[in-house]
Amino acid sequence: MGRLFGTDGVRGVANADLTAELALGLSVAAAHVLAEAGTFEGHRATAVVGRDPRASGEFLEAAVVAGLASAGVDVLRVGVLPTPAVAYLTGALGADLGVMLSASHNAMPDNGIKFFARGGHKLADELEDRIESVYEEHRTGAPWDRPTGSGVGRVSDYTEGFEKYVSHLIGVLPNRLDGLKIVLDEAHGAAAYVSPEAFARAGAEIVTIGAEPDGLNINDGCGSTHLGLLKAAVVEHGADFGIAHDGDADRCLAVDGNGAEIDGDQILAVLALAMREAGQLRENTVVGTVMSNLGFKLAMEGEGIQVVQTGVGDRYVLESMKEHGYALGGEQSGHVIILDHATTGDGTLTGLLLAARVAATEKSLAELAGVMQRLPQVLINVPDVDRSRVATSAELAAAVSDAERELGTSGRVLLRPSGTEPLVRVMVEAADIEQARAVAGRLADAVKSALG
């Protein structure tokens, strides 16, 4: 698997890349590293462990629980709940560690392990590196220091997690959702029961699809990565709009009453205006990434709201928000972080607040999302090139400069080396889709010529 930790935990094909042995070993290593770092502060540590409905989550959960308990950590199993629920419960219960087993929007054969520190925050890079180092050290022969007798961890089921999390979501809402008819696509994932319960308690009339997880059907042609079923269901049921989550429900995308997609940038724009109106948009700033549509940035600037851009990945958005005290940030893919109420992207919370804005303004979602116009965006992956020379190639720099002159202020160019594959991503935005395609095609050819 190369380096174990990626930008969102450890992920791979369950029982091939991500084995029970690896899950157990990483859990023991995490307990030891956090103890060494002083996280447990001399008291008996507690961990919250949750998962999405994947079949492989059952044996991986058992391995994680065994590893933690063998290292002297008491474990609260919360069962199938969204990633943001595990993060929330880690903080709300005063736990020292949270563990979520999920591969998010990936297909069913994959799974992953994500660790949360005290308070429900993602682990710092240096802690992840240390966990990986300690795991490797002990995998190759160094024995663990193992507690015995009353020193081993105890394991219990925390059945109140569902209710505690739903109550938290409802408590955040500024107003009820009475009068709205909403279709929810739960991706046969971790929010299949939480999300419908929360929307119904808030007063919405709901229609659910993708809400029958069987361990094998997660993300299968449904959810935020496959919006076709949701678009059709919204139109068929005459709903006001639809909400789609991914497998672990840290994402939210939407579909308006006409069946048109509302992406993460548009959702951020709607929530930014709502939060500014409520006096909650600290520093009058919203955080996006370099992949945020130029139309989002132009719309926010037109409203007098500053946009800060980070690298691609919700962890970089979160780092910027925490460092500077910003309240709202997210990605085009639907990761939206509302830091006053969540420590990570929360798809159900995002959907509820989006619905609350529709209810409060009595405007359609299409009208609200119309605050920004998405510029046509073309993305081309150029494989089998030396991605390390993107920033140093004079030939490529000249091609980019020519493209930027052609596009002027109504478009932009982004060349981004992949973090995991030998390819370069070429992204072009322009006011006209044909121009975007033409410029992207020329730049892709330039990448092949300069870096091939």
NORJO-V834884 format. One line per field, one symbol per residue. psi: psi as a letter, one per 40 degrees, with the letter a starting at -180 (. if undefined). burial: 1 if it has 9 or more other ideal C-beta (glycine too) atoms within 8 Angstrom, else 0. A space follows every 50 residues. Layout:
BEGIN
psi = ???
burial = ???
END
This chain:
BEGIN
psi = eahdhaefahiahhecdgidddddddddddddddddeedefeihiiihhi iieideddddddddddddddeehhhhheahiiddddddddddefieiihh hifbeiiddiiihhiiiheeiiiidddddddddddddddedhiihhiibe eiiihihgeeddddddddddddheiiehehhhhhheffaeeddddddddd deeihihiiffgheeeehegeiaeegedddddddddefidiihhiadefe ihiihieeeihhaddddddddddddddefegiefiihaieehhddddddd ddefhihhhaihhddddddddddefidhiaideehhhgdeeieihhdddd ddddddddddefiiddddeedihhihhhhhhhifigdeedeehddddddd dddddddaeeiihhhhhieeigihhhhhiidhdddddddddddddddddd e.
burial = 00011101111101000101011111111111111000110000111111 11110111111111111111111111111111111111111110111111 11111101011111111101111000111111011001000001001000 01100001001101110111011000100111111111111111111111 01110111111010101111011101101111111010111111111111 11111110100111111111111111000010001111110111111111 10101111110011111111100101111111111111100111111111 11111111110001110110110111110111001010110010110011 00110010001011111100001111111100001110111111011101 10
END
